[in-house]
């Protein structure tokens, strides 16, 4: 066992306190850095989430427009396969008429 004087004991205790305070400050510093990194990551994720939500909304609106367009095209397809459409095209574009039909034309 080593004997020490009062001054040596005070120095040893003071050095131990300084080391403890330094370790505490370093630990708090590291924790602060991690907290800053976590907060900045959270902010970036929130921005990305908002961006993705805006994109999702735009795509949903576009999907609804395309759904309506599909319905109109389906209605048009059904109409073009009907007898009414065939008669209309025959009369207007081909000039055909039924045998018992009479056409009146205005004189020019």
C-alpha positions in Angstrom: 0.0 0.0 0.0 1.2 3.4 -0.9 1.1 6.3 1.4 0.2 9.7 0.1 0.2 13.1 1.4 -2.8 15.4 1.8 -1.9 17.3 -1.3 -1.5 14.1 -3.4 -4.9 12.9 -2.1 -6.5 16.2 -3.0 -4.9 16.1 -6.5 -6.1 12.5 -7.0 -9.7 13.4 -5.9 -9.7 16.5 -8.0 -8.4 14.6 -11.1 -11.0 11.9 -10.5 -13.7 14.6 -10.4 -12.4 16.2 -13.6 -12.4 12.8 -15.3 -16.0 12.2 -14.1 -17.1 15.6 -15.3 -15.3 15.1 -18.6 -16.9 11.7 -19.1 -20.3 13.2 -18.3 -19.9 16.1 -20.7 -18.7 13.7 -23.5 -21.7 11.4 -22.9 -24.1 14.3 -23.0 -22.4 15.5 -26.2 -22.8 12.1 -27.9 -26.4 11.9 -26.8 -27.1 15.4 -28.1 -25.5 14.5 -31.5 -27.8 11.4 -31.7 -30.9 13.5 -30.8 -30.0 16.1 -33.5 -29.5 13.3 -36.0 -32.9 11.7 -35.0 -34.7 15.0 -35.2 -33.3 15.8 -38.7 -34.1 12.3 -39.9 -37.7 12.7 -38.6 -38.1 16.0 -40.4 -36.8 14.5 -43.7 -39.2 11.6 -43.3 -42.1 13.9 -42.7 -41.2 15.8 -45.8 -41.0 12.6 -47.8 -44.3 11.4 -46.4 -46.0 14.6 -47.4 -44.5 14.4 -50.9 -45.7 10.8 -51.2 -49.2 11.7 -50.0 -49.4 14.5 -52.6 -48.3 12.0 -55.3 -50.8 9.5 -54.1 -53.6 12.0 -54.2 -52.7 13.1 -57.7 -52.6 9.5 -58.9 -56.0 8.7 -57.3 -57.5 11.7 -59.1 -55.9 10.5 -62.4 -57.2 7.0 -61.8 -60.7 8.5 -61.3 -60.4 10.4 -64.6 -59.3 7.2 -66.4 -62.1 5.2 -64.8 -64.7 7.8 -66.1 -63.0 7.7 -69.5 -63.2 3.9 -69.5 -66.9 4.1 -68.7 -67.5 6.5 -71.6 -65.5 4.3 -73.9 -67.5 1.3 -72.8 -70.8 3.2 -73.4 -69.5 4.3 -76.9 -68.5 0.7 -77.7 -72.0 -0.6 -76.8 -73.6 2.2 -78.8 -71.5 1.5 -81.9 -72.6 -2.1 -81.8 -76.3 -1.1 -81.6 -78.7 -1.1 -84.5 -79.4 2.6 -84.0 -75.7 3.5 -84.6 -75.6 1.2 -87.7 -78.7 2.9 -89.2 -77.3 6.4 -88.4 -74.0 5.6 -90.2 -75.8 4.1 -93.1 -78.1 7.1 -93.5 -75.6 9.9 -92.9 -72.4 8.6 -94.3 -73.5 6.1 -96.9 -76.7 7.8 -97.9 -78.7 4.5 -97.6 -82.4 4.4 -96.8 -85.1 1.8 -96.1 -87.1 0.8 -99.2 -90.3 2.3 -97.7 -88.7 5.6 -96.6 -89.3 8.9 -98.4 -86.6 11.6 -98.4 -87.6 15.3 -98.7 -84.9 17.7 -99.9 -85.1 21.5 -100.0 -84.5 23.1 -103.3 -81.5 25.2 -103.6 
